[in-house]
Amino acid sequence: MNESRLTKILKNLFWLTLILRFIFPFFFNPIDNLYADSLYHWESGKNLLNPKVIDGIDPKLFQLYAGLLFLISQENYYIIAFISGLLCASLPFFWYKALREISTKNISLIAAIIISICPTLLFIYGFFMNETILLNMMAIASWMTLRAARKKDNKSFIYAIIFLILAALSRSIAIPFMLSGILFLIYKSDEKIKKSFITFSILISLLIPAGMHAYKAINIFAPFGYHGLIEIYRKSGSLGLNCKTEKDSYLMMGNAIPGKQPLEPFYTYKSPRSNDFYKWSINTENGKEDWEKELKAINYGFDNYLLDTKENLFFFLFGYSWPETAVPSWKLRDAANNPAIYPYILNSYLENYRWLWSIYLLIMFAGIFIVSNKKYKIFILGTFIYIAALILQDTALVTGRFRKPLEPFIIISMIFTLSKITAIFSKAK
C-alpha cells in the first residue's frame, strides 16, 4: 500500500524519537541519580530476597526488575544504560501498537511521537522509579487488551490478563485499570465462565508470590503493596511523617518537593497541612493491628476529606512532577560551586512543563462532547473517570507524581479531540 508523504514523515520522526529515547540513559543514567526515592528503590531490588519493612509496603514488580537488573549488571554503567534505553524506547512503541487497534496510522504516529518527546515521560527513565515499569506495563496491557478484544482467542486473552495484573503489581494506582480491563475482556467474550476461570487462575499464580514477599517483611499479605503508610500520611494532616519499627528502623514520608509552590510565581499557595512531622511506632510482628489502631486514633472527618480532595485536584493539575524536577542542588552546580547553566535551564524547563497539563485536560474534556468516534469517546471518558476516581479517593494524597501514569492517556485523548476539531474545520472550508 502506498503511503502518503505525511505518513512517511511521521514514521521517520517516530523512529528518530525511539532512537533518541534509547540512547538517552547513556547520557542520563539511573545509576548516576541515586538519591531519595531512586536510591531506596534500587536498594529494594538489591534486597529482593531479604526485604525490609519499606519493601513489604512498596509495590512488587519494580523490586523484581531492580533485583534482576542488579544481578545482570552488577551496577555496570553501560548494561544499565542499555536495558534502561530499551525500557525508555519501548513506551511510545507499545502505545503506537495499542493505538493501531482503534485508530488510523497517522493519528497513532502523532500520539506516539508526542508521548515520546514529552519530557516528564522521558526523564523519569533516568531514575530507578516504580513509574518506569508502571508506564510500560500499562502501555503493553492496553495493547494486549485491545488486541484480545479484536482477536477473541485464548492466547491473546491470557497475554492481556497477565499484563493487566503486572500493571497493578507495578503500583496500586493501576488496580482500577486492571479491573476495568479484565471486566471489559470478559464482557466481550463469548465464553465468560471459561475466561473467568482463566483469569482467576492467573491472578492466584501471580498474586500469591507477590503477597508472600510482603508477608515476609511486614506480616501482611499485600500483593499490591500495603496502603497503611500513605493512608496515615494523608489523614494525619501533616506534611511529613516518621514511623519507628520494632527493628529501630524508620519509615519516613513527606512532601516530595519541599519548598516549591505549585502556582509560583503567580500565587503563593498555603497548604492547610501542618509542618510538623506525625510520629508513631509499629511492631510489624502484629501484622495490620498497629496500623489499623493508629488510623482509628486519627480524627479524620468529612471536612478533612473535602480539604484533601481540593488539594488532590490542585496538585494533579499543577503539582511538580517527581523526581526529575527535584534535582539536588549539588547537581546544579559545577566544580567551582557556581551555577551550572545547562542543568539549570533543563530543570527550569521540566518544572514549567507542568502548566501544559491543565491545557491538555481542557482539550480532553471538550472531546467528551464533540468526539463522535465511539472508540475514541470511550477512551476519553475512561481517562476522565480514571482521573476523577484518583482525585476523589480517600487513601492517598495526590502529588504531581500521581499524574505521570495517566499522562499518556491524557495526551492520546487530547490528540483524539484535536483530530475531530481539525476535521470540523476542514469541512467548514
Protein Blocks (a to p, Z undefined) as FASTA:
>chain_A
ZZdfklmmmmmmmmmmmmmmmmmmmmmcfklmgghjllmmmmmmmmmmmccfklmmpcfk
lmmmmmmmmmmnnopaklmmmmmmmmmmmmmmmmmmmmmmmmcfklmmmmmmmmmmmmkl
mmmmmpccfklmmmmmmmmmmmmmmmmmmnopaklmmmmmmmmmmmmmmomklmmmmmmm
mmmmmmmpcblmlmmmmmmmmmmmmmmmmmmmmmmmnopacfkopaklmmmmmmnopabd
cdddfkopacddddfbghiafkbckbccddfbdfbdcdddddfklommmmmmmmmmpccd
fklmmmmmmmmmmmmmmpccdfklmccfklmccfkopacfklmmmmmmmmmmmmmmmmmm
mmmmmmmmmpmblklmmmmmmmmmmmmmmmmpckbccdfklmmmmmmmmmmmmmmmmmmm
mmmmmmmZZ
